[in-house]
Amino acid sequence: MPKTQPPNGKRMEREQGDVNTTPNRRKYWERNLSPEARRWFEEDARYFLHQSLSTPVLNVLSGAEGIYILDLEGKPFIDMHGNGVHNAGFNNPEVIAAVRRQLDEGLTFCPRRYTNIPAIQLAKKLAEITPAGLCRSLFCPGGSEAIEMALALARQVTGRFKTISFWDSFHGAGFGAAGIGGEEHFHGGLGPMMPGTFHVEFPNYYRNPWGFDREEDVDAECLRQIELVLGREPEMSALIGEPISAAPVIPSRRYWEGVRDLCRRYGVLLIFDEIIEGFGRTGKMFASEHFVTPDVLVLGKSLGGGILPFAGIVTREEYNTLQHRSIGHYTHEKNALCAAAALAEIEYIADHRLAEHAAELGAYALQRLNEMQERHPLIGHVAGLGLHIGIDLVSDRATRARAVDEAEGVMFKCLEKGLSSKTIDGNVLTLRPALVITREEMDRALAILEEAIDEVEGGGSY
Ligand SMILES: Cc1ncc(COP(=O)(O)O)c(C=O)c1O
């Protein structure tokens, strides 16, 4: 039975783009898996619980280095996704050395109720480098848990429980995180999630559901909707979102200032999920720096140095009030090994000026993609900030109809040519390389992308 389509033209059954049930995925396996890879692939599919997006997998990897992932035959792919953990590059030698040192020093874990020097140094470092006013950290193993700590903190300090978040957002797989997430893919079929969870539109200027041309009008309408909910739902604890959406959709500073103001007026905490966007990705150390300072900043992914799972929140002094409750009672709250990896990652990003590099190279890539758009009708819109870039493929520029099948074709063709990327919302190709990528490597990636677009425009299906 066909599913209901949301107003922004997304095909819900394909909102995640490349899933492991599409015929093209099957074709990719047939054409690209070596006999050995096929054997491991089948073992993987035999022993893992299957779910869309992971098992059965795309391919089997043997290595990851810098901007590349490598298959079993050692074929390298420029990884434009990296699950967001690879800001300082895969297998970063300085992060590995820091982890080795920590292993050799003997403290690889820290039981709760004790502390250790790397964990203290990490919390201190985050107080120094996050936007002014954020100074109290709490860590946990994964991003979803960090999101839920932020939500719990907001409930504790406001004494309220409701939340506002955004349609199409993703904040993690846990019940709390998936409850505030805005994609049916991750909470459909689970029954009731968290109570009091309200969703609003993100200010998407290219694809706003009202047909507005002016950004100011989109901002005003989006702010009006937030205020409508705030005015009618008195038990509101927090508004949570990524400063820039995953596609990416980049709101104006005016929009976030408006949200900041509404949160203050209604006594609601503003939570920014920078699990993807933190640590230099957008051309500044934190994406918040482009907009406003939140009350709680949520970090993850690259925080673990691309090696270890680690995440956390950083918040204001005034919310350091929980003497009789625990909101993040995690076994790995002060894991010394994870903290050592995180410190080395942060140092590497700062010492190598990777945020500045992301700003410069991102601007260059954006300019080249804008030129490409003039040559290719399939490219409807290009957006990016730093090395957080999305290419919205359309089958008709006038109607902006999402070119979902073409996007999948381009993605698989790129993969065969050595460029791994991911589609979002079905038709948006995302480019989020490791921040250590050079201009020459970016040129190579863009050349592959254009070749694939050319082939698909020429009628060559995958
Ligand atoms: C924006 C965002 N928030 C939260 C999460 C959840 O992080 P984790 O997978 O570490 O739980 C993700 C993961 O993809 C993410 O992209």
The ligand as an ORCA input file, in Angstrom:
! r2SCAN-3c Opt
* xyz 0 1
  C      22.948     14.569     14.546
  C      23.078     13.285     15.299
  N      22.700     13.236     16.584
  C      22.813     12.102     17.300
  C      23.295     10.938     16.745
  C      23.388      9.680     17.572
  O      24.698      9.357     17.869
  P      25.098      7.845     18.247
  O      24.943      7.030     17.008
  O      26.501      7.945     18.741
  O      24.143      7.415     19.317
  C      23.692     10.940     15.410
  C      24.212      9.702     14.773
  O      24.244      9.529     13.578
  C      23.588     12.145     14.659
  O      23.946     12.190     13.368
*
